[in-house]
Amino acid sequence: MDIPLENNEGGRRRFRWLKWLLLSFLSLVLLASVSVGGIIWYFSRDLPSLESLGSYEPSQATRIYSDDNRIIGQFYIEKRVFVPLSKMPKELIQAILAVEDSRFYEHRGFDYIRMIKAFLTNLESGRIRQGASTITQQLTRSLFLTPERTMKRKFKEILLARKMETMLTKDEILEIYLNQIYFGHGAYGVQVAGRTYFGKDAAELNLAEVAFLAGLPKAPNDYSPYRYPQKAKARQGVVLRRMVDEKFITEEQYHKAYEQDLFFQKLVPEEELALHFQEHIRQYLIAKYGDDAVYKGGLNVYTTLNIDMQRTANRAVKTGLRELDKRQGYRGPIGKYDGTAEPAEVALTAPIVGDILDGHVTQVSDREGFALVQAAGVTGKLLMEEMAWGARRLKGPRLPDDLQIIEKPKASDIVKVHDLIKVRVKKAGAEGKGVFFSLEQEPIVESAFVAIDPATGAVKALVGGYDFRRSEFNRALIARRQPGSAFKPIIYATAIERGLTPATMVLDNPVVYTDEELDKVWKPENYEEKFYGPITLREALTYSRNLATVRLLEQIGVRNVIDFARRVGIQSPLTRDLSLALGSSGMTLMELTSAYSVFANQGVRVEPTLIISVSDHNGRVLEHRELAPQQVVSKETAYVVTNMMEDVIQRGTARKAKSLGRPLAGKTGTTNEFTDAWFIGFSPNVVAGVWVGFDDNRTLGDREAGGSAALPIWMNFMQETLARFPVTPFSIPDNIVYAKIDPHTGLLAPPEEEKGVVEIFVKGTEPKDYKVDTPTPTQFFKLDEEEAAF
């Protein structure tokens, strides 16, 4: 059968058209493939390698622990503590998935469906309301890419996400993500976020808390509960609603969690407690392990610091320096109110008794004897009796030259309207009513404090200065200051060790030493500028007699004292002359306090330490301190010197401390011109040392000796600290004997002598002769010469 020509022609035309259409389609597919391949090739050229993911170890904070394993500080670039996915609560994982990537376990790193939904939502609203980045994309951005918003970065993000999904399981990606993301206020990862906001580990968080945390990564600053509590609460509600939508929780659970009150941690840096202590540890760790290990390696550092003792030490130092600073004089207002702004922000809560605030003087009444001060949003009274100390006006840095004392002062002599001053809340009623203030000022005098467990050498508290932010210099560990008479127990211990006794007589009379080569004359004096003639070693130490101590040092030898000092831990250079008797050689507070611990520990020295152990983030122990006690002094010598120092507290230069009602021993120290004030003392449980002074060596003020400037700090600390320990006497060695002596001769007192005193001796050193009568000066010098020959 013949086919019509026109039909054949039409078929050929359709065939050619279909052929052209197919070729065009194939060309377009090929072109698209080449284009996509080209784009992928172009953006893949400089993609970062993902090989490091196989051994992923995020930057982790180094944590510092107290002696009871509480965190007291951290060192970090990013504050993070890694926690495995298995240790995270199910609700936390669900909350993150619900709000960040509900199809996480369904897509392959890039969610096309979510991208289309986000595109339509944003198109409808006319602005970007919804993102489409998956958790995998967010993780690649965090680990490998910059935060810039460009198409190039977006393409790289997608490519890396796809590649990551081929290398890691979903759970591995999610685990890394939850440990990597930022939650605000310095917290990276869910573990630190839980600690930062709620004081809980991630595993301890409840539904309401995990919903709050899950809402933070989108905009941590905008949803901060400290800055924007209403926005934070609304965001929590969004997360809980998404969890309902995804059927992770019920409607009932939603309402219960949303209505639950959240209690957030107060944002106080953990390292506030012992900043000088922390800084010393940081420097040690960096020197030994390097910057990366300290700031990124997640070390765990277990220290000797006791939180309660440290808090007590902080309060004692601040209180003691404030009291001393007031005695030195009022330096005037810290500024003048110019009317343009309030001197201090309005507080969220009413002032609390003890708070120190910035205040603005708004009214002064001389007739009624008070000033009105506005501080922290309330107005309170500053009575004359609470600012009377300000009548001692310090016009410059030098005492007493710059001190002006106002006789019969009025309120307006001390403060004036529009003065900006520091005040302490003395009394406060409800809602800020009935507030009374006292006048305060920030001390410029400095101090250092150390407390040691004598049995272990563990440093339980350390204060390196009044305020770490004002000065990071650690005066407890680095500053070498002259200890004055606080060094004397080292000299007397050397004497006891060499066979002298507390009853040995020594002459407390004027003495002059001349160095003809240097054309110098040295004439030491007693603190009271008096002399007391022949006295016992016990009396000489109890009342800190300088002249007697110089003669004693000359008798026993400077070299022997230096050798003893080295044995008990003093490593600073010591002068090899008789000025050593007056504590002329500088040394650190830690050195001398540690030396005293030998007496408290029955002659056994244990090297002081701040660190117990260091381990890495996997728990592998890198170092562990082992005790290495050494018997460097006999028990008998240690006890005799301790007993002599007990008298310093019972009736000597530190007798104020007798009020503590405990077995205590110690020694004051004061240097020339009242430049340095020391007190170091101990119980059987705790040795504590205090130094007070100015960094520039100016005077503390007239009569500001160790017993007035340093001892009150020590007493405040010991009163609170010793309440935690049972009353325990100092242990008496078996080789100690007692004898009744005549205190004027050091010889045995006749049985009928009523004024004899009981003295202790190392067995074999007790006197054998009885007192006959008071020796003449010639007889005394003969006695002194016989002892010198010994």
C-alpha positions, 0 to 999 in steps of 0.5 A, spaced: 500 500 500 502 506 498 503 512 503 501 519 501 507 523 500 505 529 505 504 524 511 511 521 510 513 528 510 510 530 516 513 524 520 520 526 518 518 533 520 516 530 527 522 526 527 527 532 526 523 536 531 523 530 537 531 529 535 532 536 536 528 537 542 532 530 545 539 533 543 537 540 546 535 536 552 541 532 552 546 538 551 542 542 557 543 536 561 551 536 559 551 543 560 548 543 567 552 537 569 559 541 566 557 547 570 555 544 576 561 539 576 565 546 574 562 549 580 563 543 585 571 543 582 571 551 583 569 551 590 572 544 592 579 546 590 581 550 597 576 546 601 579 544 608 581 537 609 576 533 614 581 528 616 582 531 623 575 529 624 577 522 625 581 524 631 577 530 633 579 533 640 575 540 641 579 545 645 577 544 652 578 549 659 583 547 664 580 546 670 583 548 677 580 544 683 580 546 691 582 540 696 575 538 696 574 537 688 570 544 687 572 548 681 575 554 683 578 557 676 579 555 669 584 557 664 581 557 657 581 560 650 574 557 649 571 554 656 569 547 654 569 540 657 567 535 653 562 530 655 560 524 650 553 523 647 551 518 652 552 522 658 547 527 655 540 527 657 535 525 652 531 531 652 537 535 651 538 532 644 531 532 643 530 540 644 536 541 640 534 537 634 527 540 635 529 547 634 535 546 630 534 540 625 528 536 626 530 532 620 537 531 622 537 523 622 533 523 615 538 528 610 545 527 608 548 533 610 543 538 606 536 538 607 532 540 600 526 540 603 527 545 609 531 549 604 524 550 600 520 551 606 525 556 608 525 560 602 517 560 601 517 562 608 522 568 607 519 570 600 512 570 604 514 575 609 519 579 605 525 578 610 529 572 612 525 569 618 527 562 617 534 559 616 535 552 612 542 550 615 542 543 618 546 541 624 552 538 619 552 545 616 553 549 622 558 544 625 562 545 618 562 552 619 564 552 626 570 548 625 572 549 618 569 556 615 569 563 617 563 566 619 562 571 613 555 571 609 557 569 602 555 565 597 562 562 596 562 560 603 555 557 603 557 552 597 563 550 601 559 549 607 554 544 603 560 541 600 563 540 607 557 537 610 556 532 605 563 530 605 562 530 613 556 525 613 560 520 609 566 520 614 562 520 620 556 517 623 550 521 625 551 520 632 558 522 632 556 529 628 551 530 633 556 529 639 561 534 636 556 539 635 553 539 642 560 540 645 562 545 640 557 550 639 557 557 643 551 558 648 553 565 651 557 568 657 564 564 655 560 557 655 562 552 649 558 546 649 553 543 653 557 541 659 559 548 661 553 551 659 549 547 664 555 549 669 555 556 667 547 558 667 544 553 672 551 550 676 549 543 674 552 538 669 549 537 663 546 530 665 543 533 671 539 538 667 531 538 667 526 539 661 525 546 662 533 547 663 534 544 656 529 547 653 532 554 655 539 552 653 537 549 646 534 556 644 541 559 646 545 557 640 541 561 635 543 568 638 546 567 645 547 574 646 540 576 644 537 571 649 541 572 655 537 571 661 541 576 665 540 581 659 534 580 656 530 575 661 523 576 657 526 574 650 530 568 653 523 566 656 520 567 650 525 563 646 524 557 651 517 557 649 519 556 642 523 550 643 518 547 648 513 548 642 517 545 637 518 539 641 511 538 642 510 539 634 515 533 633 512 529 638 518 529 643 513 531 649 506 532 650 502 538 651 502 537 659 509 537 659 510 543 655 506 547 660 509 544 666 516 546 663 514 553 661 511 554 668 517 552 672 521 557 675 528 557 672 534 559 677 540 562 674 547 562 677 550 569 679 555 570 674 561 571 678 567 569 675 570 562 679 577 565 679 575 571 684 576 567 690 584 566 689 586 570 684 594 570 686 593 563 687 591 561 680 596 566 677 601 562 680 599 555 678 597 558 671 605 560 670 607 554 673 603 550 668 605 554 662 612 553 664 612 545 664 606 543 659 606 549 654 600 554 652 596 549 648 596 544 654 593 549 659 589 553 654 586 548 650 588 541 653 583 540 658 588 539 664 585 537 671 589 541 676 587 538 683 590 543 688 591 544 696 587 550 697 581 550 702 575 554 700 573 556 707 580 558 709 581 562 703 574 566 704 576 567 711 583 569 709 580 574 704 576 577 709 581 578 714 586 581 709 581 586 707 578 588 714 585 589 717 587 593 711 581 598 711 582 599 719 589 600 718 588 605 712 583 609 716 588 610 722 593 612 717 588 618 715 582 620 710 585 622 703 578 625 701 573 624 696 574 620 690 571 625 686 565 630 685 558 630 682 558 634 676 550 633 675 550 630 669 550 622 671 548 618 677 554 616 681 552 609 681 547 605 678 540 603 681 541 596 684 536 591 683 535 589 690 536 593 697 543 594 699 545 589 704 549 590 711 556 590 709 556 592 702 561 597 700 558 602 695 559 609 691 555 614 694 554 621 693 553 626 698 547 630 697 546 634 704 551 636 710 548 638 717 553 640 722 548 642 727 545 635 727 552 632 725 550 627 719 550 627 712 545 624 707 548 620 702 545 617 695 548 610 694 545 604 690 538 608 689 537 609 696 538 615 701 541 614 707 545 617 713 552 618 715 552 619 722 558 623 725 561 618 729 561 613 723 566 619 719 570 621 725 576 618 723 576 622 717 578 628 721 585 625 720 586 628 713 592 625 709 594 630 704 600 626 701 603 620 701 608 620 707 606 619 714 607 623 718 609 629 714 602 629 710 598 628 716 593 634 718 589 632 724 582 637 725 581 638 732 573 638 734 571 636 727 564 638 724 561 634 719 562 639 713 570 638 715 570 631 713 565 631 707 561 636 703 555 636 698 557 633 691 563 629 694 563 622 691 565 617 697 565 610 698 560 608 704 559 601 707 552 599 709 551 599 717 544 598 717 538 597 712 531 596 713 526 593 708 526 596 701 532 600 702 528 604 708 532 606 714 539 606 711 545 608 715 552 608 712 559 609 715 565 612 711 570 608 707 576 608 702 580 603 698 586 602 702 593 603 698 597 599 703 598 592 701 598 585 705 600 578 704 597 572 707 599 564 707 596 559 711 599 552 711 598 545 714 604 543 717 603 536 717 603 536 709 606 542 707 599 544 703 598 551 702 591 552 704 590 559 703 594 565 699 593 572 699 598 576 694 595 583 695 589 587 697 586 586 690 589 582 684 586 587 679 590 593 682 596 589 682 598 582 680 604 582 684 604 576 688 607 579 695 606 572 698 611 568 694 615 573 690 616 579 694 622 579 699 621 584 705 625 584 711 622 580 717 625 584 723 624 580 729 619 575 726 626 572 724 628 571 731 625 564 732 631 562 727 636 565 732 633 562 738 632 555 735 639 555 733 641 557 740 637 551 743 640 546 738 647 548 741 645 547 748 643 553 751 636 553 754 630 558 755 634 559 762 640 561 759 642 569 761 644 574 756 645 581 757 641 586 754 645 592 754 647 598 749 653 595 744 656 599 739 660 595 733 665 599 729 667 597 722 674 601 721 675 599 714 668 601 712 668 607 717 661 605 719 658 605 726 652 600 728 648 601 734 642 597 735 637 599 739 630 596 743 624 598 740 622 601 747 629 605 746 630 602 753 635 596 756 634 591 761 640 588 763 641 580 764 635 577 762 633 569 760 633 567 753 625 566 754 624 573 756 629 576 750 624 572 745 618 574 749 619 581 749 623 581 742 629 584 746 634 587 740 640 588 744 640 581 747 638 578 741 644 581 737 649 579 743 646 572 742 647 571 735 654 574 736 655 568 741 652 562 737 655 565 730 652 567 724 654 561 720 650 557 725 644 561 724 644 561 717 645 553 716 639 552 721 635 557 716 637 553 710 635 547 713 628 549 715 627 552 708 629 559 708 633 560 701 633 567 700 640 570 701 642 572 708 647 577 711 653 574 714 653 580 719 650 581 726 644 585 723 641 578 721 639 578 729 634 584 727 631 581 721 635 585 716 635 580 710 629 580 705 625 573 704 618 571 702 612 570 707 612 563 704 619 562 706 618 564 713 611 561 714 614 555 712 620 555 716 615 556 722 611 550 720 617 546 722 616 548 729 609 546 729 610 539 726 615 537 731 622 539 727 619 535 721 620 539 714 615 538 708 616 542 702 610 547 701 606 546 695 600 548 692 598 542 687 597 535 689 596 532 682 595 534 674 591 529 669 590 530 662 582 530 660 582 523 659 584 522 666 591 520 665 596 522 671 601 527 669 604 528 676 602 527 683 606 530 689 608 525 694 610 527 701 617 527 703 618 529 710 624 530 713 626 531 720 631 537 720 630 539 727 630 535 733 623 534 736 626 537 743 628 543 740 622 544 736 618 544 742 622 548 746 622 554 741 614 553 740 614 553 748 618 560 748 613 563 742 607 561 746 609 566 751 609 571 746 602 570 745 601 569 753 604 575 755 609 578 750 608 582 744 602 578 741 598 578 747 592 580 744 592 573 741 591 570 748 583 572 747 583 566 742 583 561 748 587 556 744 594 553 744 598 558 740 605 560 738 608 566 734 612 572 733 611 579 731 616 583 726 617 590 725 622 593 721 625 600 722 621 606 721 615 601 721 616 600 714 614 592 714 609 589 719 609 581 720 606 576 724 607 569 723 604 564 728 601 557 729 597 552 732 598 544 732 593 544 726 595 551 722 601 555 721 599 562 718 603 568 716 601 575 715 605 581 712 603 588 711 607 594 708 607 599 702 610 597 695 614 603 695 617 602 702 614 608 705 612 608 713 606 605 715 605 610 721 608 611 728 607 605 732 604 601 727 608 595 729 607 587 727 602 587 733 598 592 731 598 592 723 599 584 722 596 581 728 589 583 727 589 580 720 592 573 723 587 573 729 581 574 725 583 568 720 585 564 726 579 565 730 574 563 724 579 557 722 580 554 729 573 553 730 573 547 725 578 544 729 578 541 736 582 544 742 589 540 741 595 542 745 602 542 742 605 535 743 611 534 748 617 530 747 619 525 752 626 528 753 623 534 756 624 535 763 622 541 768 625 545 773 624 551 778 629 556 776 630 563 779 628 568 773 634 573 775 640 568 774 637 562 770 640 557 776 635 553 780 631 556 785 632 554 792 626 550 795 624 555 799 624 561 794 617 563 792 618 567 786 621 561 782 618 559 775 618 553 772 622 552 766 622 547 761 629 544 758 631 538 754 634 533 758 641 534 760 641 541 759 637 543 766 641 547 771 645 543 776 647 549 781 642 553 786 642 560 786 645 563 792 644 571 791 644 576 785 651 576 781 655 582 781 656 585 774 663 582 774 660 575 776 655 576 770 660 577 765 664 571 767 658 567 766 657 570 759 664 568 758 663 561 760 657 560 755 661 563 750 666 559 750 661 553 750 
